[in-house]
Amino acid sequence: MAYADSAVGYEVAEMAAGARKYARFASRRDHWSMRPRAFTQPHTHPHSHSLSRNPPTNADASNFSFLVAALGDFIENEGNGKYGPLAGPLPDMTSDTEPYVKLQTIYKRKAERDMAALADHLSQRLAAAGKPAHTVPLEELAIFCKNIRNLQIVSTSSYAAEMAPGATVHHEAVMMGSLEPASPPAQTPVFWYLALRALNDAQLGGGEPTAEEVWRRLSEAKEALQSNGMDLSALTEAHAQEMLRFYGLEPHVTAAIMGGAASQEAVKIITKQYVVLNSTLIYNGVASTMSVLEV
Protein backbone atom coordinates (compact mmCIF):
# COMPACT_ATOMS: atom_id res chain seq x y z
CA MET A 1 0.00 0.00 0.00
CA ALA A 2 1.11 3.58 -0.44
CA TYR A 3 0.49 7.04 0.96
CA ALA A 4 0.37 10.56 -0.39
CA ASP A 5 0.63 11.82 3.22
CA SER A 6 4.37 11.88 3.98
CA ALA A 7 3.78 12.03 7.75
CA VAL A 8 1.80 8.81 7.61
CA GLY A 9 4.46 7.31 5.36
CA TYR A 10 7.15 8.05 7.93
CA GLU A 11 5.02 6.54 10.66
CA VAL A 12 4.69 3.32 8.68
CA ALA A 13 8.40 3.39 7.84
CA GLU A 14 9.32 3.67 11.51
CA MET A 15 7.21 0.63 12.26
CA ALA A 16 8.92 -1.29 9.48
CA ALA A 17 12.30 -0.24 10.81
CA GLY A 18 11.27 -1.31 14.28
CA ALA A 19 10.45 -4.73 12.95
CA ARG A 20 14.15 -5.47 13.02
CA LYS A 21 14.05 -5.17 16.83
CA TYR A 22 11.00 -7.32 17.38
CA ALA A 23 11.63 -11.05 17.63
CA ARG A 24 7.88 -11.57 17.63
CA PHE A 25 7.69 -10.72 13.90
CA ALA A 26 7.62 -13.99 11.98
CA SER A 27 9.57 -12.52 9.10
CA ARG A 28 11.50 -9.34 9.97
CA ARG A 29 13.34 -9.40 6.67
CA ASP A 30 10.07 -9.35 4.72
CA HIS A 31 8.85 -6.32 6.66
CA TRP A 32 12.10 -4.42 6.20
CA SER A 33 12.11 -5.17 2.47
CA MET A 34 8.65 -3.59 2.16
CA ARG A 35 9.82 -0.35 3.78
CA PRO A 36 10.24 1.58 0.46
CA ARG A 37 6.58 1.02 -0.32
CA ALA A 38 5.69 3.35 2.54
CA PHE A 39 7.00 6.20 0.39
CA THR A 40 5.47 5.02 -2.88
CA GLN A 41 2.81 7.39 -4.14
CA PRO A 42 -0.68 5.89 -4.46
CA HIS A 43 -2.45 5.67 -7.77
CA THR A 44 -5.96 5.37 -9.06
CA HIS A 45 -7.17 3.35 -12.01
CA PRO A 46 -6.71 5.27 -15.29
CA HIS A 47 -10.48 5.11 -15.76
CA SER A 48 -10.92 7.05 -12.52
CA HIS A 49 -9.18 10.07 -14.04
CA SER A 50 -11.19 9.94 -17.27
CA LEU A 51 -14.42 9.46 -15.31
CA SER A 52 -13.77 12.43 -13.06
CA ARG A 53 -13.44 14.90 -15.92
CA ASN A 54 -16.60 16.99 -16.25
CA PRO A 55 -19.28 14.46 -15.21
CA PRO A 56 -22.88 15.75 -15.28
CA THR A 57 -23.84 17.25 -11.90
CA ASN A 58 -27.21 18.85 -12.60
CA ALA A 59 -30.36 18.21 -10.58
CA ASP A 60 -31.13 15.08 -12.64
CA ALA A 61 -27.66 13.52 -12.33
CA SER A 62 -27.22 10.22 -10.51
CA ASN A 63 -25.50 9.80 -7.16
CA PHE A 64 -22.61 8.17 -8.97
CA SER A 65 -22.10 11.24 -11.14
CA PHE A 66 -21.84 13.44 -8.04
CA LEU A 67 -19.42 11.00 -6.41
CA VAL A 68 -17.23 10.99 -9.50
CA ALA A 69 -17.29 14.79 -9.64
CA ALA A 70 -16.26 14.93 -5.98
CA LEU A 71 -13.46 12.48 -6.74
CA GLY A 72 -12.19 14.82 -9.43
CA ASP A 73 -12.17 17.68 -6.90
CA PHE A 74 -10.29 15.52 -4.40
CA ILE A 75 -7.68 14.51 -6.97
CA GLU A 76 -7.10 18.13 -7.98
CA ASN A 77 -6.77 19.35 -4.38
CA GLU A 78 -5.81 16.78 -1.74
CA GLY A 79 -4.44 14.39 -4.35
CA ASN A 80 -2.00 16.85 -5.93
CA GLY A 81 -3.67 16.39 -9.29
CA LYS A 82 -2.94 12.66 -9.48
CA TYR A 83 -4.04 10.66 -6.45
CA GLY A 84 -7.33 9.48 -5.02
CA PRO A 85 -8.41 8.72 -1.44
CA LEU A 86 -6.90 5.83 0.48
CA ALA A 87 -9.25 2.85 0.37
CA GLY A 88 -8.46 1.75 3.92
CA PRO A 89 -8.07 -2.07 4.03
CA LEU A 90 -4.69 -3.25 5.24
CA PRO A 91 -2.96 -5.78 2.94
CA ASP A 92 -2.20 -9.24 4.30
CA MET A 93 1.08 -9.51 6.20
CA THR A 94 2.88 -11.78 8.61
CA SER A 95 2.86 -10.02 11.96
CA ASP A 96 2.18 -10.25 15.65
CA THR A 97 -1.11 -8.80 16.87
CA GLU A 98 0.13 -5.57 18.48
CA PRO A 99 2.08 -4.10 15.51
CA TYR A 100 -0.58 -5.29 13.06
CA VAL A 101 -3.35 -3.51 14.98
CA LYS A 102 -1.20 -0.38 15.21
CA LEU A 103 -0.58 -0.36 11.48
CA GLN A 104 -4.24 -1.08 10.81
CA THR A 105 -5.11 1.98 12.92
CA ILE A 106 -2.81 4.16 10.81
CA TYR A 107 -4.53 3.00 7.63
CA LYS A 108 -7.96 3.56 9.13
CA ARG A 109 -7.18 7.11 10.30
CA LYS A 110 -5.83 8.10 6.89
CA ALA A 111 -8.81 6.55 5.07
CA GLU A 112 -11.25 8.36 7.38
CA ARG A 113 -9.55 11.72 6.74
CA ASP A 114 -9.67 11.13 3.00
CA MET A 115 -13.33 10.13 3.08
CA ALA A 116 -14.17 13.24 5.13
CA ALA A 117 -12.41 15.42 2.55
CA LEU A 118 -14.27 13.64 -0.27
CA ALA A 119 -17.54 14.14 1.62
CA ASP A 120 -16.86 17.90 1.80
CA HIS A 121 -16.33 18.07 -1.97
CA LEU A 122 -19.49 16.00 -2.46
CA SER A 123 -21.54 18.37 -0.27
CA GLN A 124 -20.31 21.35 -2.29
CA ARG A 125 -21.26 19.65 -5.57
CA LEU A 126 -24.72 18.72 -4.27
CA ALA A 127 -25.31 22.23 -2.93
CA ALA A 128 -24.34 23.76 -6.28
CA ALA A 129 -27.02 21.59 -7.91
CA GLY A 130 -29.61 22.57 -5.31
CA LYS A 131 -29.69 19.14 -3.68
CA PRO A 132 -29.40 18.38 0.06
CA ALA A 133 -26.17 16.92 1.45
CA HIS A 134 -27.92 13.68 2.51
CA THR A 135 -28.83 12.90 -1.11
CA VAL A 136 -25.90 10.46 -1.20
CA PRO A 137 -26.03 8.16 1.86
CA LEU A 138 -22.89 7.73 3.94
CA GLU A 139 -22.94 4.00 3.20
CA GLU A 140 -22.80 4.68 -0.54
CA LEU A 141 -19.90 7.09 -0.04
CA ALA A 142 -18.03 4.48 2.02
CA ILE A 143 -18.49 1.82 -0.68
CA PHE A 144 -17.32 4.28 -3.32
CA CYS A 145 -14.15 5.07 -1.35
CA LYS A 146 -13.42 1.40 -0.74
CA ASN A 147 -13.54 0.68 -4.49
CA ILE A 148 -11.94 3.90 -5.65
CA ARG A 149 -9.07 2.13 -7.45
CA ASN A 150 -11.37 -0.21 -9.35
CA LEU A 151 -13.58 2.36 -11.06
CA GLN A 152 -14.13 1.65 -14.73
CA ILE A 153 -16.48 2.89 -17.39
CA VAL A 154 -18.12 0.24 -19.57
CA SER A 155 -19.89 1.63 -22.64
CA THR A 156 -21.27 -1.14 -24.78
CA SER A 157 -23.12 -0.94 -28.05
CA SER A 158 -26.68 -2.19 -28.11
CA TYR A 159 -27.41 -5.58 -29.63
CA ALA A 160 -29.65 -3.91 -32.19
CA ALA A 161 -26.87 -1.55 -33.27
CA GLU A 162 -24.31 -4.35 -33.43
CA MET A 163 -26.44 -6.75 -35.43
CA ALA A 164 -28.24 -4.28 -37.70
CA PRO A 165 -27.90 -4.90 -41.47
CA GLY A 166 -24.82 -3.19 -42.83
CA ALA A 167 -23.35 -2.52 -39.36
CA THR A 168 -19.56 -2.49 -39.48
CA VAL A 169 -17.49 -4.84 -37.36
CA HIS A 170 -15.27 -3.22 -34.74
CA HIS A 171 -11.89 -3.68 -36.42
CA GLU A 172 -9.84 -3.17 -33.26
CA ALA A 173 -11.79 -5.83 -31.37
CA VAL A 174 -11.38 -8.32 -34.20
CA MET A 175 -7.68 -7.56 -34.44
CA MET A 176 -7.19 -8.15 -30.72
CA GLY A 177 -9.14 -11.41 -30.97
CA SER A 178 -7.09 -12.63 -33.93
CA LEU A 179 -3.88 -12.09 -31.94
CA GLU A 180 -4.91 -14.90 -29.59
CA PRO A 181 -5.31 -17.90 -31.92
CA ALA A 182 -6.71 -21.15 -30.61
CA SER A 183 -5.31 -24.59 -31.37
CA PRO A 184 -6.04 -25.30 -34.15
CA PRO A 185 -6.26 -21.66 -35.39
CA ALA A 186 -9.58 -22.34 -37.13
CA GLN A 187 -11.22 -22.59 -33.69
CA THR A 188 -10.23 -19.04 -32.69
CA PRO A 189 -13.35 -17.51 -31.05
CA VAL A 190 -13.27 -14.29 -33.09
CA PHE A 191 -13.66 -16.31 -36.31
CA TRP A 192 -16.91 -17.77 -35.00
CA TYR A 193 -18.07 -14.31 -34.05
CA LEU A 194 -17.54 -13.19 -37.65
CA ALA A 195 -19.34 -16.30 -38.89
CA LEU A 196 -22.27 -15.64 -36.58
CA ARG A 197 -22.44 -12.06 -37.85
CA ALA A 198 -22.48 -13.33 -41.44
CA LEU A 199 -25.28 -15.79 -40.60
CA ASN A 200 -27.28 -13.02 -38.92
CA ASP A 201 -26.89 -10.76 -41.95
CA ALA A 202 -28.02 -13.60 -44.23
CA GLN A 203 -31.10 -14.18 -42.05
CA LEU A 204 -32.02 -10.51 -42.09
CA GLY A 205 -31.66 -10.50 -45.85
CA GLY A 206 -34.86 -12.55 -46.16
CA GLY A 207 -35.47 -16.20 -46.96
CA GLU A 208 -33.69 -19.26 -45.66
CA PRO A 209 -29.91 -18.69 -45.39
CA THR A 210 -27.59 -20.93 -47.38
CA ALA A 211 -23.93 -21.81 -46.85
CA GLU A 212 -23.08 -19.95 -50.06
CA GLU A 213 -24.81 -16.78 -48.91
CA VAL A 214 -23.20 -16.93 -45.46
CA TRP A 215 -19.77 -17.48 -46.99
CA ARG A 216 -20.27 -14.59 -49.41
CA ARG A 217 -20.96 -12.22 -46.54
CA LEU A 218 -18.20 -13.73 -44.43
CA SER A 219 -15.62 -13.46 -47.20
CA GLU A 220 -16.56 -9.79 -47.74
CA ALA A 221 -15.89 -9.08 -44.07
CA LYS A 222 -12.67 -11.11 -44.24
CA GLU A 223 -11.42 -9.17 -47.25
CA ALA A 224 -12.18 -5.83 -45.61
CA LEU A 225 -10.42 -6.82 -42.37
CA GLN A 226 -7.39 -8.27 -44.13
CA SER A 227 -6.93 -5.00 -45.98
CA ASN A 228 -6.08 -3.55 -42.56
CA GLY A 229 -3.24 -6.01 -42.12
CA MET A 230 -4.99 -8.75 -40.15
CA ASP A 231 -4.11 -12.40 -40.69
CA LEU A 232 -7.42 -14.21 -41.17
CA SER A 233 -6.08 -17.04 -43.33
CA ALA A 234 -7.58 -19.63 -40.97
CA LEU A 235 -11.07 -18.23 -41.59
CA THR A 236 -12.49 -20.38 -44.41
CA GLU A 237 -15.70 -21.49 -46.03
CA ALA A 238 -15.82 -24.32 -43.48
CA HIS A 239 -16.93 -21.78 -40.89
CA ALA A 240 -19.92 -20.83 -43.03
CA GLN A 241 -20.80 -24.48 -43.58
CA GLU A 242 -20.64 -25.12 -39.83
CA MET A 243 -23.04 -22.25 -39.24
CA LEU A 244 -25.63 -23.99 -41.39
CA ARG A 245 -24.87 -27.46 -39.98
CA PHE A 246 -25.95 -26.53 -36.44
CA TYR A 247 -28.32 -23.76 -37.54
CA GLY A 248 -31.10 -23.36 -34.95
CA LEU A 249 -29.73 -25.98 -32.56
CA GLU A 250 -29.12 -25.25 -28.89
CA PRO A 251 -27.09 -28.07 -27.25
CA HIS A 252 -28.08 -28.24 -23.60
CA VAL A 253 -24.48 -28.31 -22.32
CA THR A 254 -23.52 -25.16 -24.23
CA ALA A 255 -26.80 -23.49 -23.30
CA ALA A 256 -26.10 -24.21 -19.62
CA ILE A 257 -22.65 -22.62 -19.79
CA MET A 258 -23.89 -19.52 -21.62
CA GLY A 259 -26.91 -19.25 -19.33
CA GLY A 260 -24.63 -19.41 -16.28
CA ALA A 261 -22.39 -16.68 -17.71
CA ALA A 262 -25.39 -14.48 -18.55
CA SER A 263 -26.92 -14.90 -15.08
CA GLN A 264 -23.60 -14.02 -13.45
CA GLU A 265 -23.42 -10.79 -15.44
CA ALA A 266 -27.05 -10.02 -14.55
CA VAL A 267 -26.22 -10.40 -10.85
CA LYS A 268 -23.33 -7.94 -11.27
CA ILE A 269 -25.64 -5.35 -12.79
CA ILE A 270 -28.44 -5.84 -10.26
CA THR A 271 -26.17 -5.75 -7.21
CA LYS A 272 -23.88 -3.08 -8.73
CA GLN A 273 -20.83 -5.12 -7.75
CA TYR A 274 -17.81 -6.09 -9.83
CA VAL A 275 -17.17 -5.14 -13.45
CA VAL A 276 -19.39 -6.60 -16.14
CA LEU A 277 -18.02 -8.17 -19.31
CA ASN A 278 -17.55 -5.75 -22.18
CA SER A 279 -19.32 -6.61 -24.38
CA THR A 280 -19.68 -9.85 -26.40
CA LEU A 281 -18.75 -13.26 -25.00
CA ILE A 282 -17.93 -15.97 -27.54
CA TYR A 283 -17.80 -19.56 -26.27
CA ASN A 284 -16.52 -22.42 -28.43
CA GLY A 285 -17.66 -25.72 -26.95
CA VAL A 286 -15.70 -27.77 -29.48
CA ALA A 287 -12.31 -26.29 -28.63
CA SER A 288 -13.28 -25.27 -25.06
CA THR A 289 -12.24 -21.66 -25.67
CA MET A 290 -13.86 -18.43 -24.56
CA SER A 291 -13.18 -14.84 -25.51
CA VAL A 292 -14.64 -11.40 -24.80
CA LEU A 293 -14.78 -9.00 -27.76
CA GLU A 294 -15.28 -5.28 -27.12
CA VAL A 295 -17.39 -4.62 -30.21
C-alpha positions in Angstrom: 0.0 0.0 0.0 1.1 3.6 -0.4 0.5 7.0 1.0 0.4 10.6 -0.4 0.6 11.8 3.2 4.4 11.9 4.0 3.8 12.0 7.7 1.8 8.8 7.6 4.5 7.3 5.4 7.2 8.1 7.9 5.0 6.5 10.7 4.7 3.3 8.7 8.4 3.4 7.8 9.3 3.7 11.5 7.2 0.6 12.3 8.9 -1.3 9.5 12.3 -0.2 10.8 11.3 -1.3 14.3 10.4 -4.7 12.9 14.1 -5.5 13.0 14.1 -5.2 16.8 11.0 -7.3 17.4 11.6 -11.1 17.6 7.9 -11.6 17.6 7.7 -10.7 13.9 7.6 -14.0 12.0 9.6 -12.5 9.1 11.5 -9.3 10.0 13.3 -9.4 6.7 10.1 -9.3 4.7 8.9 -6.3 6.7 12.1 -4.4 6.2 12.1 -5.2 2.5 8.7 -3.6 2.2 9.8 -0.3 3.8 10.2 1.6 0.5 6.6 1.0 -0.3 5.7 3.3 2.5 7.0 6.2 0.4 5.5 5.0 -2.9 2.8 7.4 -4.1 -0.7 5.9 -4.5 -2.5 5.7 -7.8 -6.0 5.4 -9.1 -7.2 3.3 -12.0 -6.7 5.3 -15.3 -10.5 5.1 -15.8 -10.9 7.1 -12.5 -9.2 10.1 -14.0 -11.2 9.9 -17.3 -14.4 9.5 -15.3 -13.8 12.4 -13.1 -13.4 14.9 -15.9 -16.6 17.0 -16.3 -19.3 14.5 -15.2 -22.9 15.8 -15.3 -23.8 17.3 -11.9 -27.2 18.8 -12.6 -30.4 18.2 -10.6 -31.1 15.1 -12.6 -27.7 13.5 -12.3 -27.2 10.2 -10.5 -25.5 9.8 -7.2 -22.6 8.2 -9.0 -22.1 11.2 -11.1 -21.8 13.4 -8.0 -19.4 11.0 -6.4 -17.2 11.0 -9.5 -17.3 14.8 -9.6 -16.3 14.9 -6.0 -13.5 12.5 -6.7 -12.2 14.8 -9.4 -12.2 17.7 -6.9 -10.3 15.5 -4.4 -7.7 14.5 -7.0 -7.1 18.1 -8.0 -6.8 19.4 -4.4 -5.8 16.8 -1.7 -4.4 14.4 -4.4 -2.0 16.9 -5.9 -3.7 16.4 -9.3 -2.9 12.7 -9.5 -4.0 10.7 -6.4 -7.3 9.5 -5.0 -8.4 8.7 -1.4 -6.9 5.8 0.5 -9.3 2.8 0.4 -8.5 1.7 3.9 -8.1 -2.1 4.0 -4.7 -3.2 5.2 -3.0 -5.8 2.9 -2.2 -9.2 4.3 1.1 -9.5 6.2 2.9 -11.8 8.6 2.9 -10.0 12.0 2.2 -10.2 15.7 -1.1 -8.8 16.9 0.1 -5.6 18.5 2.1 -4.1 15.5 -0.6 -5.3 13.1 -3.4 -3.5 15.0 -1.2 -0.4 15.2 -0.6 -0.4 11.5 -4.2 -1.1 10.8 -5.1 2.0 12.9 -2.8 4.2 10.8 -4.5 3.0 7.6 -8.0 3.6 9.1 -7.2 7.1 10.3 -5.8 8.1 6.9 -8.8 6.6 5.1 -11.2 8.4 7.4 -9.5 11.7 6.7 -9.7 11.1 3.0 -13.3 10.1 3.1 -14.2 13.2 5.1 -12.4 15.4 2.5 -14.3 13.6 -0.3 -17.5 14.1 1.6 -16.9 17.9 1.8 -16.3 18.1 -2.0 -19.5 16.0 -2.5 -21.5 18.4 -0.3 -20.3 21.3 -2.3 -21.3 19.7 -5.6 -24.7 18.7 -4.3 -25.3 22.2 -2.9 -24.3 23.8 -6.3 -27.0 21.6 -7.9 -29.6 22.6 -5.3 -29.7 19.1 -3.7 -29.4 18.4 0.1 -26.2 16.9 1.5 -27.9 13.7 2.5 -28.8 12.9 -1.1 -25.9 10.5 -1.2 -26.0 8.2 1.9 -22.9 7.7 3.9 -22.9 4.0 3.2 -22.8 4.7 -0.5 -19.9 7.1 0.0 -18.0 4.5 2.0 -18.5 1.8 -0.7 -17.3 4.3 -3.3 -14.2 5.1 -1.3 -13.4 1.4 -0.7 -13.5 0.7 -4.5 -11.9 3.9 -5.7 -9.1 2.1 -7.4 -11.4 -0.2 -9.4 -13.6 2.4 -11.1 -14.1 1.6 -14.7 -16.5 2.9 -17.4 -18.1 0.2 -19.6 -19.9 1.6 -22.6 -21.3 -1.1 -24.8 -23.1 -0.9 -28.1 -26.7 -2.2 -28.1 -27.4 -5.6 -29.6 -29.7 -3.9 -32.2 -26.9 -1.6 -33.3 -24.3 -4.3 -33.4 -26.4 -6.8 -35.4 -28.2 -4.3 -37.7 -27.9 -4.9 -41.5 -24.8 -3.2 -42.8 -23.3 -2.5 -39.4 -19.6 -2.5 -39.5 -17.5 -4.8 -37.4 -15.3 -3.2 -34.7 -11.9 -3.7 -36.4 -9.8 -3.2 -33.3 -11.8 -5.8 -31.4 -11.4 -8.3 -34.2 -7.7 -7.6 -34.4 -7.2 -8.2 -30.7 -9.1 -11.4 -31.0 -7.1 -12.6 -33.9 -3.9 -12.1 -31.9 -4.9 -14.9 -29.6 -5.3 -17.9 -31.9 -6.7 -21.2 -30.6 -5.3 -24.6 -31.4 -6.0 -25.3 -34.1 -6.3 -21.7 -35.4 -9.6 -22.3 -37.1 -11.2 -22.6 -33.7 -10.2 -19.0 -32.7 -13.3 -17.5 -31.0 -13.3 -14.3 -33.1 -13.7 -16.3 -36.3 -16.9 -17.8 -35.0 -18.1 -14.3 -34.1 -17.5 -13.2 -37.6 -19.3 -16.3 -38.9 -22.3 -15.6 -36.6 -22.4 -12.1 -37.9 -22.5 -13.3 -41.4 -25.3 -15.8 -40.6 -27.3 -13.0 -38.9 -26.9 -10.8 -42.0 -28.0 -13.6 -44.2 -31.1 -14.2 -42.1 -32.0 -10.5 -42.1 -31.7 -10.5 -45.9 -34.9 -12.5 -46.2 -35.5 -16.2 -47.0 -33.7 -19.3 -45.7 -29.9 -18.7 -45.4 -27.6 -20.9 -47.4 -23.9 -21.8 -46.9 -23.1 -20.0 -50.1 -24.8 -16.8 -48.9 -23.2 -16.9 -45.5 -19.8 -17.5 -47.0 -20.3 -14.6 -49.4 -21.0 -12.2 -46.5 -18.2 -13.7 -44.4 -15.6 -13.5 -47.2 -16.6 -9.8 -47.7 -15.9 -9.1 -44.1 -12.7 -11.1 -44.2 -11.4 -9.2 -47.2 -12.2 -5.8 -45.6 -10.4 -6.8 -42.4 -7.4 -8.3 -44.1 -6.9 -5.0 -46.0 -6.1 -3.5 -42.6 -3.2 -6.0 -42.1 -5.0 -8.8 -40.1 -4.1 -12.4 -40.7 -7.4 -14.2 -41.2 -6.1 -17.0 -43.3 -7.6 -19.6 -41.0 -11.1 -18.2 -41.6 -12.5 -20.4 -44.4 -15.7 -21.5 -46.0 -15.8 -24.3 -43.5 -16.9 -21.8 -40.9 -19.9 -20.8 -43.0 -20.8 -24.5 -43.6 -20.6 -25.1 -39.8 -23.0 -22.2 -39.2 -25.6 -24.0 -41.4 -24.9 -27.5 -40.0 -26.0 -26.5 -36.4 -28.3 -23.8 -37.5 -31.1 -23.4 -34.9 -29.7 -26.0 -32.6 -29.1 -25.2 -28.9 -27.1 -28.1 -27.3 -28.1 -28.2 -23.6 -24.5 -28.3 -22.3 -23.5 -25.2 -24.2 -26.8 -23.5 -23.3 -26.1 -24.2 -19.6 -22.7 -22.6 -19.8 -23.9 -19.5 -21.6 -26.9 -19.3 -19.3 -24.6 -19.4 -16.3 -22.4 -16.7 -17.7 -25.4 -14.5 -18.6 -26.9 -14.9 -15.1 -23.6 -14.0 -13.4 -23.4 -10.8 -15.4 -27.0 -10.0 -14.6 -26.2 -10.4 -10.8 -23.3 -7.9 -11.3 -25.6 -5.3 -12.8 -28.4 -5.8 -10.3 -26.2 -5.7 -7.2 -23.9 -3.1 -8.7 -20.8 -5.1 -7.8 -17.8 -6.1 -9.8 -17.2 -5.1 -13.4 -19.4 -6.6 -16.1 -18.0 -8.2 -19.3 -17.5 -5.7 -22.2 -19.3 -6.6 -24.4 -19.7 -9.9 -26.4 -18.7 -13.3 -25.0 -17.9 -16.0 -27.5 -17.8 -19.6 -26.3 -16.5 -22.4 -28.4 -17.7 -25.7 -26.9 -15.7 -27.8 -29.5 -12.3 -26.3 -28.6 -13.3 -25.3 -25.1 -12.2 -21.7 -25.7 -13.9 -18.4 -24.6 -13.2 -14.8 -25.5 -14.6 -11.4 -24.8 -14.8 -9.0 -27.8 -15.3 -5.3 -27.1 -17.4 -4.6 -30.2 
